Amino acid sequence: MKDRTIAVDLAKNVFEIGVSERPGHVKKTYRLSRAKFLKFFVDHEPSRVVMEACGSSHYWAREIAKLGHKVKLISPQYVKPYVLRNKTDRADVKGVLEADRNSDIHSVPVKTVAQQQLTALHRIRSRWMATRIARINTLRGLLREFGFIIPLGARHVIPSATELIEDAEVNLPEALRDVFDQMCTEIRELEARLKSLEQRLEALASQTPAVARLRSIPGIGLLTATALVGFVGDVSRFRSSRHFASYLGLTPREHSSGNVRRLGRISKRGDVYLRTLLIHGARSLLWSAHRKSIIPSPLQRWGLHIHERRGYNKATVALANKLARRVWAVWKHDSDYQADYRAA
């Protein structure tokens, strides 16, 4: 039945399902266990299936699509306003159906296994980086309590701490020497894991032509390119480079009314991780543009001009916006970056 829509509220063990055959009305509901969930779609004729884009949704979307159903994922932030009164699984299903009727809500594309492989590696790397930074800060802070100051920079922590631990003449409590040594060992292990993970990313990048194209853009390295391919997937779903920059939260937030148009700070919508990587890439471009030993590119000269007018931070974010637009152009047209390109 072509007008049948099946809404699913995903969970760990119990799944709520609502079947609708006309807009605004739920004909029948089901409450199924994980073992019976996929069998429900095997027994039903091909229909439209709508789910929230939450944990495990991409896996279930791929499995359900294999059975001939058409799957649509909706971001949870757009479903929440349609959940009336109390929050229950049945109310969530009703909210998913109502959000599906709104044509202004864009669906979330279903990620492939290759995409989720990249995103998983980036998530793990972020957690390991956070753990490494926490251990370094703890070690640095505890040594400061005993009067030992380590120079700025993560690269100085392990050599300086190891030298203090091994020096018997240093006035460091014996009970802490072994513990500090274990912390140094843990930090080294985390750094080795990070290096191994980046090698895996490099191997996956060599198998993905889009990553090589994106890495031709100044300020876009291995991490940013693989993260974009993993998290964004198909860039052709964005009509223009501005839509792509807006998706990443790098365009101004608007608060306009009547004939008055007000543009404020960037919206900061979208994925925080992608936006952070692009801003870091823009910061590296701006930093290198200040070096006298190189001739700045047209993009860097533009960034320096913004720096003089509006300050360093605003120039960095503006440059990240420019990078996002260049990413869209290179990725969309499947071509290498041309620094001196001019539109006809």
MOVEN-V414889 format. One record per helix or strand of 3 or more residues. SS is the DSSP state (2 for helix, 1 for strand). FROM is the first residue (numbers start at 0). LEN is the number of residues. Records with the same first field share a line. If there is no record, write none. Layout:
SS->FROM-LEN, FROM-LEN
//
This chain:
1->4-5, 13-7, 27-6, 47-5, 69-5, 251-3, 262-4
2->33-10, 56-9, 75-7, 88-12, 112-33, 154-12, 173-32, 208-7, 221-11, 234-3, 240-7, 271-18, 297-13, 311-22
//
